[in-house]
Amino acid sequence: MRALVTGSAGFVGSHLVEQLCASGWQVVGVDCLVPYYDVAQKQANLAEIEGLAGFEHVDADLRAADLPALLQGVDVVFHQAGQPGVRASWDEFESYVQHNVLATQRLLDAARRVSLRRFVYASSSSVYGNAATYPTREDTLPRPQSPYGVTKLAAEHLCGLYARNWDVPTVSLRYFTVYGPRQRPDMAMHRLIQAALTREAFPLFGSGDQVRDFTFVGDVVAANLAAVTADVRHGAVLNVAGARSHTLNDVIAVVERLTERSVALDRRPAQAGDVDRTGADVSAAETVLRWSPQTPVDAGLERQVRWHIDRLGRRSS
Ligand SMILES: NC(=O)c1ccc[n+]([C@@H]2O[C@H](COP(=O)([O-])OP(=O)(O)OC[C@H]3O[C@@H](n4cnc5c(N)ncnc54)[C@H](O)[C@@H]3O)[C@@H](O)[C@H]2O)c1
C-alpha cells in the first residue's frame, strides 16, 4: 500500500509515518515546514523518520504543489497538514484559511481525479466550541469558539461535499487534544513539562479547572490506520478521543509526580477562543472503526516526559 501523509514533519504526521513504515507501507510525506513554531523541532521530527524504509520526503506547500504527481499510485491520503492553534487564529486568520481551507480543497480536487481507498482528514474537537451536551456526539450542532475551529469545520464540510458529489472516500476524524512525544511546543502539556524540568513558571490560563479529553498520539495513529480498512460511509465524521476527561489541574499533578518537581504557576486570565470543556462520545468510532483509546493519561504522559528529558539532555550535551 502507498500513502500520502501531509504534514509529515509535524507532531501527529511524523508518528503516523513511523507506524506506516513499520507496517510495510510505501509513504510519501509532504510538508513545507511552516514556521508557526520552531522549525528546528520539525527538522528533528524529520530526522527521526527520514531514514525509514519506504519513506520519501517531499518539501512542498500544498497550496502550490503538483498534487497529481504526489497522488500518483497512492491508495490512501492521510491529510494531517494544517495550521493549528486556537489563540493565534484571531490575528492570523488569512493563514488559517490558506492552510486549512484552501489547501484542503486543492487536495480534495486532485483526489477526485484518482482512485483512492481512503482520504482521512485530521479534524478537531474545536469544531464543537462549548458544546450543548457532554459527552459530545458527532451529530451535536458544531459551534466553533475560535477562528481556527471555523476553518477546521469548513474543511470538514469540504470533505463531506467531495464525498457526496464525487464519491471521494473521505472520513474526518475529530481529534481531541493530542499529546505524547514530539508534541507541539505551543500546547499546554508541552509547556507544562518543559516548565517543570527547567524550573520555570508555567503560565496557566484560566483556573486550571478546564476539562479536556487528552488523546495519546499512538491512539490517534491507530484510529487513522483503522479508518483505512473499516467499512465507513464516505463523508463520515468520527470523534477520536482519550478514554477519560481530566482537568488541567489533574494533569499538573501528574506531571509534578512524574518529574518529582513542583511547578510554579503564573496565573493568567482565560484566553479568547479557549473552551471550558471538551469531552467526546467515542462510541461511533468504537463501532465503525473497531477502535478505542488504549492509553491512560499517566502512561502517555510518562512517555512524553521521557521525550522532554532526552531532548533537554541532547541540547545541553
Ligand atoms: N495536536 C492536536 O491536539 C490536534 C487536535 C485536533 C486536530 N489537530 C489537527 O491535526 C493535524 C496535525 O496537528 P499537529 O499537532 O501535528 O500540528 P503540526 O503543526 O505539528 O503539524 C502540521 C504540519 O503541517 C505542515 N503544513 C501546514 N500547512 C501546510 C501546507 N500548506 N503544505 C504543506 N505542509 C503544511 C506544517 O509545516 C506542520 O509540520 C492538524 O491538521 C491539526 O489541525 C491536532
The ligand as an SDF file (V2000), in Angstrom:
LIG
                    3D

 44 48  0  0  0  0  0  0  0  0999 V2000
   -2.4030   18.2150   18.0920 N   0  0  0  0  0  0  0  0  0  0  0  0
   -3.6740   18.2910   18.4380 C   0  0  0  0  0  0  0  0  0  0  0  0
   -4.0370   18.2820   19.6270 O   0  0  0  0  0  0  0  0  0  0  0  0
   -4.7400   18.3820   17.3740 C   0  0  0  0  0  0  0  0  0  0  0  0
   -6.0850   18.3640   17.7880 C   0  0  0  0  0  0  0  0  0  0  0  0
   -7.0750   18.4490   16.8230 C   0  0  0  0  0  0  0  0  0  0  0  0
   -6.7360   18.4980   15.4780 C   0  0  0  0  0  0  0  0  0  0  0  0
   -5.4390   18.5260   15.1090 N   0  0  0  0  0  0  0  0  0  0  0  0
   -5.1110   18.5790   13.6790 C   0  0  0  0  0  0  0  0  0  0  0  0
   -4.1890   17.5580   13.3850 O   0  0  0  0  0  0  0  0  0  0  0  0
   -3.2840   17.9710   12.3780 C   0  0  0  0  0  0  0  0  0  0  0  0
   -1.8450   17.7640   12.8530 C   0  0  0  0  0  0  0  0  0  0  0  0
   -1.6390   18.5770   14.0230 O   0  0  0  0  0  0  0  0  0  0  0  0
   -0.2230   18.6720   14.7320 P   0  0  0  0  0  0  0  0  0  0  0  0
   -0.4740   18.9630   16.1530 O   0  0  0  0  0  0  0  0  0  0  0  0
    0.6040   17.5050   14.3120 O   0  0  0  0  0  0  0  0  0  0  0  0
    0.3390   20.0200   14.0390 O   0  0  0  0  0  0  0  0  0  0  0  0
    1.7940   20.3430   13.4540 P   0  0  0  0  0  0  0  0  0  0  0  0
    1.8040   21.8190   13.2230 O   0  0  0  0  0  0  0  0  0  0  0  0
    2.8530   19.7600   14.3090 O   0  0  0  0  0  0  0  0  0  0  0  0
    1.7940   19.5830   12.0550 O   0  0  0  0  0  0  0  0  0  0  0  0
    1.1660   20.1040   10.8960 C   0  0  0  0  0  0  0  0  0  0  0  0
    2.2110   20.1430    9.7780 C   0  0  0  0  0  0  0  0  0  0  0  0
    1.5600   20.5820    8.5810 O   0  0  0  0  0  0  0  0  0  0  0  0
    2.5020   21.3530    7.8400 C   0  0  0  0  0  0  0  0  0  0  0  0
    1.7550   22.2000    6.9040 N   0  0  0  0  0  0  0  0  0  0  0  0
    0.8620   23.1720    7.2280 C   0  0  0  0  0  0  0  0  0  0  0  0
    0.3830   23.7450    6.0980 N   0  0  0  0  0  0  0  0  0  0  0  0
    0.9870   23.1200    5.0610 C   0  0  0  0  0  0  0  0  0  0  0  0
    0.9070   23.2600    3.6470 C   0  0  0  0  0  0  0  0  0  0  0  0
    0.1400   24.2080    3.0790 N   0  0  0  0  0  0  0  0  0  0  0  0
    1.6510   22.4490    2.8720 N   0  0  0  0  0  0  0  0  0  0  0  0
    2.4840   21.5090    3.4310 C   0  0  0  0  0  0  0  0  0  0  0  0
    2.5910   21.3350    4.7610 N   0  0  0  0  0  0  0  0  0  0  0  0
    1.8560   22.1370    5.5670 C   0  0  0  0  0  0  0  0  0  0  0  0
    3.2600   22.1520    8.9140 C   0  0  0  0  0  0  0  0  0  0  0  0
    4.5250   22.5930    8.4650 O   0  0  0  0  0  0  0  0  0  0  0  0
    3.3460   21.1410   10.0520 C   0  0  0  0  0  0  0  0  0  0  0  0
    4.6010   20.4590   10.0590 O   0  0  0  0  0  0  0  0  0  0  0  0
   -3.6230   19.4350   12.0580 C   0  0  0  0  0  0  0  0  0  0  0  0
   -4.4280   19.4610   10.9130 O   0  0  0  0  0  0  0  0  0  0  0  0
   -4.4160   19.8870   13.2720 C   0  0  0  0  0  0  0  0  0  0  0  0
   -5.3550   20.9030   12.9560 O   0  0  0  0  0  0  0  0  0  0  0  0
   -4.4200   18.4470   16.0260 C   0  0  0  0  0  0  0  0  0  0  0  0
  1  2  1  0
  2  3  2  0
  2  4  1  0
  4  5  1  0
  4 44  2  0
  5  6  2  0
  6  7  1  0
  7  8  2  0
  8  9  1  0
  8 44  1  0
  9 10  1  0
  9 42  1  0
 10 11  1  0
 11 12  1  0
 11 40  1  0
 12 13  1  0
 13 14  1  0
 14 15  2  0
 14 16  1  0
 14 17  1  0
 17 18  1  0
 18 19  2  0
 18 20  1  0
 18 21  1  0
 21 22  1  0
 22 23  1  0
 23 24  1  0
 23 38  1  0
 24 25  1  0
 25 26  1  0
 25 36  1  0
 26 27  1  0
 26 35  1  0
 27 28  2  0
 28 29  1  0
 29 30  1  0
 29 35  2  0
 30 31  1  0
 30 32  2  0
 32 33  1  0
 33 34  2  0
 34 35  1  0
 36 37  1  0
 36 38  1  0
 38 39  1  0
 40 41  1  0
 40 42  1  0
 42 43  1  0
M  CHG  2   8   1  16  -1
M  END
$$$$
